[in-house]
C-alpha cells in the first residue's frame, strides 16, 4: 500500500474517509514549527535522568514523559487545534476527553515495540466490533523527523476491521509512517500499530495525545468535588471509588503509578 499524505488544506471529512478505510492517516503541516521546537526543548529538559521503560512491550529503548500537557505550555498550544478536536469528534461523538498526553523519546534499540491496539484498555467491557463505534483515537506528532531508520510509527492498514481475537501474522503488511516535524499520524483505537526500531544514533522524538469518548467518565467530577487535600482523610475504599486508584494499572494513573501512591495516601 502507498500511504496518502494529507496537507493542511485537507478537510476533516477527507481525512475521516481515509481513516474509515485504512484505520489511520498522516497529516502534514498541522504542528507549527515554533511550537514543535518548544516541545522538543521541554522534552529534553523533562527527560533528564528518566529511565528507559522496563516492560518488554516497549522494546527496551523508549523513554516516556507522562502527563505532558501538565508539564509543557507548548503541548497546551499544540492541543489547541480545532482540526484535531473536530476529527476526534467525528469518530467519538461530541465533547471527547483527553485520554493521555505523553512525550516519547526512542533511542537506539534492539527491537521494535510490540504491535498492539490501544482500545485493549477497555476490553472486554467495550467489545471489539469491526466497523462499529470507536472508543479511542490517537495522534502522534513528529517532533523530530520520523523515518523507517529511526523508528517511525508502524501501522497495519485495515487492521481496524479485524474481528476480535485476530492477531498480526508475517503475511500482514506493516507500514512505516515517515513524516517531517510538525506532521502527525492519527489512528483509531482498534488499529494495530507500534513504534519501530531506531537504528540510528540520534533519538527520535514524538508527542502523543489520545482522546476517548466523553461518556467514559463518572456522572460527577469527584477529583474536583473532593480534592486530594480532602480525600486523604477519607476511608481507603471511599477514596478508591472516587477515582484515587488506577484500574488494572492502566487507567487513571499518574506517571505510571497509582494516584494514592503518588499522593502519599498509602
C-alpha positions in Angstrom: 0.0 0.0 0.0 1.2 3.5 -0.8 0.4 5.9 2.1 -1.5 9.1 1.1 -0.2 12.2 2.8 -2.7 15.0 3.6 -1.6 18.6 3.8 -3.0 21.4 6.0 -5.7 22.1 3.3 -7.3 18.7 3.8 -10.8 18.8 5.4 -11.9 16.7 8.4 -14.3 14.7 6.2 -11.5 13.9 3.7 -9.2 12.6 6.4 -12.0 10.7 8.2 -13.0 8.9 4.9 -9.4 7.7 4.6 -9.3 6.5 8.2 -12.6 4.8 7.8 -11.0 2.7 5.0 -7.5 2.1 6.4 -7.7 2.8 10.2 -5.1 5.6 10.1 -3.9 8.7 8.2 -0.9 11.0 8.1 -1.5 14.8 8.0 1.4 17.3 7.4 1.7 20.9 8.4 -0.7 21.0 11.4 2.0 21.4 14.0 3.6 24.9 13.9 7.3 24.5 13.9 8.0 27.1 16.6 5.6 25.1 18.9 7.2 21.8 17.9 10.7 23.3 18.7 9.4 24.5 22.1 8.1 21.0 22.8 11.4 19.5 21.8 13.2 21.7 24.4 10.7 20.8 27.0 11.1 17.1 26.3 14.9 17.2 26.6 14.6 19.1 29.9 11.9 16.8 31.3 13.7 13.6 30.2 16.9 14.3 32.2 17.5 11.2 34.4 14.4 9.5 33.1 15.0 5.7 32.8 14.0 3.6 29.8 10.7 1.8 30.1 11.3 -1.6 31.5 8.3 -3.6 30.2 9.3 -5.8 27.2 6.3 -4.4 25.4 8.0 -1.1 24.9 11.0 -2.5 23.1 13.7 -1.6 25.6 14.7 1.8 24.1 11.8 4.1 24.9 11.5 6.9 27.4 8.1 8.3 28.2 7.2 11.7 29.7 3.7 11.2 31.1 1.1 13.9 31.6 2.9 16.2 29.2 0.0 18.7 28.9 0.6 19.5 32.6 4.3 20.0 32.2 4.7 21.8 28.8 2.9 25.0 27.8 3.9 24.3 24.3 2.0 21.0 24.4 -1.1 23.0 25.5 -0.6 25.2 22.4 -0.3 22.1 20.2 -3.6 20.7 21.6 -5.4 24.0 20.9 -6.1 22.9 17.3 -9.7 22.8 16.1 -8.8 20.2 13.3 -7.6 17.7 15.9 -10.6 18.1 18.1 -13.1 18.0 15.2 -11.5 14.9 13.8 -11.8 13.2 17.2 -15.4 14.2 17.5 -16.1 12.8 14.1 -15.3 9.3 15.5 -16.0 9.6 19.2 -19.0 12.0 19.3 -19.4 15.3 21.0 -17.0 16.6 23.7 -14.3 13.9 23.8 -11.9 13.8 26.7 -8.1 13.7 26.7 -7.2 10.1 27.5 -3.4 10.7 27.7 -0.7 13.1 26.7 2.9 12.0 26.6 6.3 12.6 25.1 8.2 9.6 23.6 11.9 9.5 23.1 13.0 6.5 21.1 16.7 5.7 21.4 18.9 3.2 19.5 17.4 -0.2 20.4 17.4 -3.9 19.8 13.9 -4.4 18.5 10.6 -2.5 17.7 7.7 -2.1 20.1 5.2 -4.9 20.1 2.3 -4.3 17.7 -0.9 -3.7 19.6 -4.2 -1.8 19.5 -4.9 0.9 22.1 -8.6 0.1 22.9 -7.4 -3.1 24.6 -7.6 -1.0 27.8 -11.4 -1.0 27.6 -11.9 -4.7 26.7 -13.7 -6.9 27.3 -16.1 -4.2 28.7 -16.3 -2.5 25.3 -16.2 -5.4 22.9 -14.4 -5.1 19.5 -17.0 -4.6 16.7 -15.3 -4.4 13.3 -16.7 -1.3 11.6 -18.6 -0.3 14.8 -18.2 2.5 17.2 -14.8 3.6 18.4 -13.8 4.4 22.0 -10.3 5.9 21.3 -8.3 7.9 18.7 -4.6 8.7 19.0 -2.4 11.4 17.4 1.4 11.1 17.2 3.1 14.4 16.3 6.6 14.2 14.9 8.9 16.5 17.0 11.9 15.2 15.1 11.8 13.6 11.6 10.2 10.2 11.6 11.9 7.7 9.2 11.9 3.9 8.8 15.5 4.0 10.1 14.9 5.9 13.3 11.7 4.0 14.4 8.7 5.7 12.8 5.3 4.6 13.9 4.4 1.3 12.2 0.8 0.6 11.1 -1.1 -2.3 9.8 -3.5 -0.9 7.2 -7.1 -2.2 7.5 -6.5 -3.9 10.9 -9.2 -1.8 12.5 -11.7 -4.1 10.6 -10.2 -7.3 12.0 -12.5 -9.4 14.2 -11.8 -9.9 17.9 -9.0 -12.4 18.5 -7.3 -11.8 15.2 -3.6 -11.0 15.6 -0.9 -10.0 13.2 1.0 -12.5 11.1 4.1 -12.3 9.0 1.8 -12.1 5.9 0.3 -8.8 7.1 1.7 -5.6 5.6 3.3 -3.2 8.1 3.9 0.4 7.0 6.5 2.9 8.4 4.7 6.2 8.7 7.6 8.6 7.7 6.9 12.3 8.2 8.7 15.6 8.9 8.5 17.6 12.2 5.0 19.1 12.6 3.2 16.3 10.8 1.1 13.8 12.7 -0.1 10.2 12.3 -3.6 9.6 13.6 -5.1 6.1 14.1 -8.2 4.5 15.7 -8.0 2.7 19.0 -8.8 -0.5 17.1 -5.9 -0.2 14.6 -2.8 -2.4 15.2 0.4 -0.4 15.4 3.6 0.2 17.3 6.8 2.2 17.4 9.6 1.0 15.1 13.2 0.2 15.9 15.7 3.1 16.0 18.8 2.0 14.1 20.4 5.4 14.2 22.5 7.1 16.9 20.1 10.0 17.3 16.9 9.8 19.4 13.5 10.1 17.7 11.1 12.4 19.5 7.3 12.4 19.2 4.3 13.5 21.3 1.2 11.5 21.6 -2.3 12.7 22.5 -5.2 10.3 22.8 -8.9 11.0 23.2 -11.7 8.8 24.4 -15.5 9.2 24.2 -16.8 11.9 26.5 -19.2 9.5 28.2 -16.4 7.3 29.6 -16.4 9.0 32.9 -18.5 9.3 36.1 -21.6 11.4 36.3 -20.0 13.8 38.8 -16.4 15.2 38.7 -15.1 13.9 42.0 -11.5 14.9 41.6 -12.8 18.5 41.8 -15.6 17.9 44.3 -13.2 16.0 46.6 -9.7 17.3 46.0 -6.6 15.4 47.3 -6.3 17.6 50.4 -9.8 16.4 51.5 -9.7 12.9 50.1 -6.6 11.9 52.1 -8.7 11.8 55.3 -11.4 9.6 53.7 -11.5 5.8 54.2 -9.4 3.9 51.7 -12.4 2.2 49.9 -14.2 5.6 49.6 -11.0 7.2 48.1 -10.8 4.3 45.6 -14.3 4.7 44.2 -13.8 8.4 44.0 -11.0 7.7 41.4 -7.9 7.8 43.6 -7.0 4.3 42.4 -5.9 3.1 39.0 -7.8 0.4 37.2 -5.8 -2.6 36.0 -2.7 -0.4 36.4 -3.6 1.2 33.0 -6.5 3.6 33.6 -6.4 6.6 35.9 -2.7 6.6 36.7 -0.1 9.3 37.3 3.4 8.8 35.7 2.6 5.1 35.5 1.8 4.9 39.3 -1.4 4.6 41.3 -2.7 8.1 42.4 -2.8 7.1 46.1 0.8 6.1 45.9 1.8 9.4 44.2 -0.2 11.5 46.7 1.2 9.6 49.7 -2.1 8.2 50.7 -0.7 4.7 51.3 
